[in-house]
Amino acid sequence: MHIPSWPQADESEADLLRAVLESPQWGGFHPFVAEFEQSFAAYQHAAYGISAFNGTVTLELALDVLGITDGDEVIVPAISFISTATAVSRSGATPVFVDLRENTFNLDPIRVREAITSRTKAVMAVHFGGTMCDIEALEAVCREHNLYLIEDAAHAHGSEWNGKRAGSFGIAGSFSFQNGKVLCSGEGGMLVSSDDKFAEAARSVANCGRVKGQSFYEHVRLGTNFRLTAFQAAILLAQFERLPGQIERRTANVRLLKKLLSSVEEVIWQEQPAAVTANSWYLLVGRLTKGNRDKFTAALAAAGVPCTPFYPHTLYRNLLYSEGGCRVMECPVAEARVRDSFWLPHRVFLGDDPTTEAVGEVLRKALSCSVSIAVSTASLW
């Protein structure tokens, strides 16, 4: 069993980095930055790409451009990385935590509708693990209530819903290129949009309030410097070349693993609606119907298979929100998932067929360990 390491790089990255080093421009105005912005936005079926030094600030940028501020509310899922919520808090608005649809690990559109008030201005939809949420249902809710739809697509590079890619449904889609993502440069982010006015304003804010065609020292709006560096763009251009093939490899291996474990009833994998026509497989997410989740994940780790026993709590149970600053709807599904769920990272599925078969056997043994208190982990290996 050989599970590949991550990130992966070769001479392609070295050559492009060398080109930047030998150029007079190492910052965000190097041609590599614009080239990557255009290529990635087109790949995600969007007209414009505005890069930034990480994905978190692209969420903050989107809220800033939309004018979301004090007194406003933004609906977010109860399960996500903290940036989904803190971007709202840093804008001055209030995150409203809403439950997940059973077995999807994604926002429940019905619960979203129930959470809307006169203060609600936007819904932030997360495509958890790379599996797109029911984005069309969320679009319908947002249209009905005149809300902005923002996609937190940090997990979903290349993911599709009925052939249309993540980030192209809402007013904007945010992507992360952090070290663990399927497309990475250590840190980095991108906001994509097909709305002309939004994209123009976002680029201006991210570039110190400048406007294309005017003097470098003319600043027409309150902005800041979110620019991606040429070094990050160089790495991303090389990584981007590999992304489609890596998604294809992960998809094949996930299918193989699920086939090998088709008779296993103790695991329910994240639901894959028929409308999900492509998945980045950033994470393979599942939950145990019986057995001890922590014992299961510990057994996997002991056998050399990386596995995370899900988030330790819902977003609103972070100390940050324990004394307020948010609104919390009832979230029984999310609360259950932090107790019984786990995920395998994408690098597990970048190996060959024998590796995937070995991972399947380890999973079977780990399940046996988790349901039998009498059997020690050590005796299984």
ABEGO torsion letter per residue (X at the ends): XBBBBOBBBBAAAAAAAAAAAABABABAABAAAAAAAAAAAAAAGBABBBBBABAAAAAAAAAAAAGBBBGBBBBBBABBBAAAAAAAAAAGBBBBBBBBBBGAGBBBAAAAAAABBAABABBBBBBBGGBBBBAAAAAAAAAAAGBBBBBBAAAABGBBBGGBBBGAABABBBBBABAABABBAGBEBBBBBABAAAAAAAAAAAAGGBBBGBBAABBABBBBBABBBAAAAAAAAAAAAAAAAAAAAAAAAAAAAAAAAAABAABBBBBBBAABABBAGABBBBBBABEBAAAAAAAAAAAGBBBBAEBABBAAABAAAAAEGBBBBBBAAAAAAAAABBBBBAAAAABBAAAAAAAAAAAAAAAAAAABAABBAAAAX
